[in-house]
């Protein structure tokens, strides 16, 4: 992904300049995370403000919090659950980047709903679940999906802000100062993982499917069919 500024945007651009932002810690997001060698560290997400102490109203956390507050006014609460696909390759990232056209996935066929894997994959999935649990992310299950080397991970339901924080931790990239998400763990296991939407035009795509649970004050699911 290129990080070139987009022309004529209102928040920052070559034409308007690049101002400073204020990052204020959201203490409700504070959690212990799994760091290098299982050392504990504190992680706190921040909200963005401008130099006049006004919220950046198109920041994702602001928009999400606004939706939750609007639902609360209506007497409703919401939780979010998701299934997310990713693909695992035998080789580590650097070797894979040198020969991606001949990349070998960890299974050579569709393994839809398969739960029986070799010891190497079982150990890898256990590492994922345990590492994310140490960072407060509850993984319900990991199962095979339609494409070769493709798997589906299910996250437990949580309130929307916490849920999105969990997704960030789940997918974090493989730098040494980042907590152990799927990409870093795959690198440590001599594998590589990608959440890329499609590996090529003929492949089954990776996706993220969301499930919303919206309840009234009596904890009735208002989206549930009455029939």
N, C-alpha and C positions, 0 to 999 in steps of 0.2 A: 504494500500500500504506500502510495506517495503521500507526503505530508505538505505538499505545496498549498499555499493559501488560495482560497477560492475568491475570485475578484468580486468586489462590490458587496460583500456580506456586511451586515450591520455590526457584528460583534468585533471583527478584526479583519483587516485586509491591508494591502499595500497602500490603497487610497486613503483609508481612515486611520491607519496606524495600528499599533499593537499595544493596547493598554494593559495594566496589571489587573489581576483578579485577586480577591481575598478568599482564602480557603478556611472555612470554619469547621472545626471538628464536630461531627455528629456523634456525641458520646453514647447515644443509644445503639450505635453500630459497633461499639467496642467488643472485640472478641480476642481470645487467644488463638494463634494459628500455629500449624505445624511448620517449623522452620528447618534449617539444615540439621541433620542428625537428631531429629525430634526435639530440638531445643524450642522452648516456648517463647513467642514474641507476641506483643500486642499489636493488633491492626485496628485502625479507626478510619472510616471513610469520612470524606469532607464534602460540604456543600459550597457552591460557588456564589460569590457576591461581587458586585462591582465596587469601584472606589468610593461610591456614595452610600455604601452599605445596603444596596438594593439587591434582592435576589436576582440571579440570572434565570429568567423565567423559562428559557428553553433548555436549561440543563436537565438531563434525564431524571435525576433524583428529585428535582423540584416538581416536574410534571407528574411523576408517579405519586409523590406525597399529596399533591393537589387532588388527584383522582380519589385517593383513599379518604381524604378529608371530606370531599363532596359526597361520597357514598355514606360516610358516617352521619352527615346531616340528614340523609334519607333514612337513617336507622338501619343501615346495611353494613356488613363486614365482608371482607374478601380475603381469600387465600389463593395462592397460585401453586400449581404442581406442573412438572414438565418431564418429557422424554427428550433426550438429546442424542443424536447420532454422531459417531466419530469412526474413523478408519485407522487401523493399525498396520504398520509396515515392519518387516523384519529388520531393516537397516536403520541406523541412526540418521539424524537430520543431515549432517554434512555429506555423508555418502549418498544419501537419497537425492540430494540436490544435484549431484554430479551425474546421475543417471535416472532421472525421474520417469522417463519413458519406458523403462524396464523395471520399475519398482515392483517388488513382490510383497503382496499382502500376507498377513499371518494365516489366513485360510484361503484356499484356492477356489472355493465354491460358496454358494449362498448357504448361510448357516442360520436361517430364520428360526428364532426361538430355541436354537441349540443351547444347551447349558453344560455340555460335556466338552472340555477342552484339554489340551495337554498341560502338563505340570507348569510349564513356563508361563502360559497365559493365565492359569488359575492363580499362580503366585502374583502375577501382575495385577489382576483384578482385586485381589485381597489387599495389595498395597494401596491401590486407588481408594478403596472403601475406608481402610484404616486411616490413611493420611488425611482424607477429607473430613472424616469424623473428628479427628484431632483439631481441625479448623472450624468445627461447628457446622459442617455440611453433611446432612443425612442422606446417604445414597440408599434407596430401597432395593434396587437390583441392577445387574448388568447382564444383558442377554444378547445373543446373536441377532443380526438383522439380515436384510435381503441380499446385500451385495457382498462379494468376497472381502473378508477382513473388516466388515462393518459391524458395529455393535451399538446397542441402545442402552443408555444409562438413564435410570429414572430417579429423579430427585423428589424427596418428600415434600408435601405441601407446607408452605410457610407464608407469612404476611408478605405483601408485594415487595417492600423495600428490602427486607431481609433476603427474600428469594433472589432478587437481582444481585445483591451482594454475593450470594452463594454462587451464582453463575460466573461472576468475575473470578472468584477463587478457583472454581472448577477448571476454567480454561486458561489460567495464567501461563504465560510463556516461560521459557526455560532459562532464566537468568538466575545467578546464584543468590541474589537478594530477594527472590520471589518465593512465597510459600509453595509447597509441593502440590501443584495441580497435575492434571493428566499429562500435559506436555513434558514437564520436568521429570515426572516419574517414568514416562516412556523412555526418555533419554538415558536415565539411570539404568534402565533394564535393557539397554542396547536395542531399543526399538524407536519408532517415531509414530506420532499420532497427529491426525489432522481433522479439523472440523470443516474443511473446505466443502462448499455446497455441492460441487460436482468435480470429480477427478478428471473426467473427460466427458464428451457429449453422449457416450453410450452407457455410462455408469449410472447406477442408482444413486441418487443424491443423498447427502447428509442434511438433516434438518433439525429444527427444534420445534416441538409441538407443545403448546400451552394448554392447561386445563384450569378453568376458573371455578372456584367454589364461592358463591355469593349467598350469604345467609341473612335472614332478618333477625329481629331481636329475640325471637323464639328459637333460633338456630335452625329454621327451616331453609332448605336449599331452594332458592326462588327459581333456579334454572332447571330443577328436577321436573320431569314430566308427571302430570297428575293422572294420566291414563293407566 
